[in-house]
Amino acid sequence: MLLTMLVDLDHLLANPIYDPNRCSIGFHPMHHPVMTVLYVLLVFYPKTRLIGLGLVIHMMLDGIDCQFMG
């Protein structure tokens, strides 16, 4: 599940790479809502369950961060 943090590598595609006032949900390619649906679907398959769970938790935490920013 710790490897699911690699989804944050898409932050390297942004300019600037780090912006404390930017919500990552919907901005970065792997943080797009469509990708979140895919991550939820991964939870339902036994072989990808832990990866999907890690990614869903990651997106939830990023979503909470967005709520506190705005």
MIGU-713421 format. One record per atom (N, C-alpha, C): x, y, z; residue in three letters. Coordinates in steps of 0.1 Angstrom, whole numbers, plus 5000, padded with zeros to 4 digits. Layout:
<atoms>
XYZALA
...
</atoms>
This chain:
<atoms>
500849885000MET
500050005000MET
500950135000MET
502150125006LEU
502950235006LEU
503450274992LEU
503450174983LEU
503850204969LEU
502850294962LEU
501650294967THR
500550374960THR
500850524961THR
501850564970MET
502250704971MET
502950744958MET
503350654950LEU
504050684938LEU
503150764928LEU
501850754931VAL
500850834922VAL
501150974923VAL
501851024933ASP
502251164934ASP
503351204925ASP
503951114918LEU
504951144908LEU
504351234897LEU
503051234895ASP
502451324885ASP
502551474889ASP
502951504901HIS
503151634906HIS
504351694898HIS
505251614894LEU
506451664887LEU
506151714873LEU
504951694868LEU
504551744855LEU
503951884856LEU
503651934868ALA
503052064870ALA
504152174870ALA
503652294867ASN
504552404868ASN
503852514875ASN
504252554887PRO
505352504895PRO
505052364901PRO
506052294904ILE
505952154909ILE
505052154922ILE
505352254931TYR
504652264943TYR
503952394944TYR
502752394947ASP
501952514949ASP
501052494961ASP
501352554973PRO
500552524985PRO
499052564984PRO
498652644974ASN
497252684973ASN
496552604962ASN
497152504957ARG
496552424946ARG
495952294951ARG
494752264947CYS
494152134950CYS
494552034939CYS
495151924944SER
495651824934SER
494551744927SER
493351734934ILE
492251664928ILE
491751744916ILE
491751674904GLY
491351744892GLY
492451814885GLY
493551844891PHE
494651914885PHE
495651824879PHE
496151724886HIS
497151634882HIS
496551514875HIS
497151464865PRO
496551354857PRO
496051234865PRO
496851184874MET
496551064882MET
495651104894MET
495251224896HIS
494351264906HIS
493051314900HIS
492751284888HIS
491551324881HIS
490451234886HIS
489251294887PRO
488051214892PRO
487851084884PRO
488051084872VAL
487850964864VAL
488850854868VAL
490050894872MET
491050794877MET
490550744890MET
489950824898THR
489450784911THR
488450674910THR
487550684900VAL
486650574897VAL
487350444894VAL
488450454886LEU
489250334883LEU
489850274896LEU
490350364905TYR
490850314917TYR
489850244926TYR
488650294926VAL
487550224933VAL
487250094928VAL
487250084914LEU
487049954908LEU
488149854911LEU
489349894913LEU
490449804917LEU
490249734930LEU
489449804939VAL
489149744952VAL
488349614951VAL
487549604941PHE
486649494940PHE
487349364934PHE
488549374930TYR
489249254924TYR
490349214934TYR
490349084938PRO
491249034949PRO
492749064946PRO
493149054934LYS
494549074931LYS
494949224932LYS
494049314930THR
494449454930THR
493749524942THR
493249454951ARG
492449514962ARG
493349604971ARG
494549564975LEU
495349654983LEU
495849774976LEU
496149764963ILE
496549874955ILE
495449974954ILE
494249924951GLY
493050004949GLY
492750074962GLY
492850004973LEU
492550064986LEU
493550174990LEU
494750154987GLY
495750254990GLY
495550374981GLY
495150354969LEU
494950474960LEU
493650544964LEU
492650474968VAL
491350544973VAL
491650624985VAL
492350564995ILE
492750635007ILE
493550765004ILE
494450754994HIS
495250864990HIS
494350974984HIS
493450934976MET
492551034970MET
491651104980MET
491251024990MET
490351075001MET
491151175009MET
492451145012LEU
493251235020LEU
493551365012LEU
493751354999ASP
493951474991ASP
492651554990ASP
491551484989GLY
490251554989GLY
490051635002GLY
490351575013ILE
490251645026ILE
491151765027ILE
492351745021ASP
493351865020ASP
492751975012ASP
492051945001CYS
491452044993CYS
490252115001CYS
489552045009GLN
488452105017GLN
489052205027GLN
490152175033PHE
490752265043PHE
491352385036PHE
491752375023MET
492352495016MET
491252595012MET
490052545010GLY
489252635003GLY
487952685008GLY
</atoms>
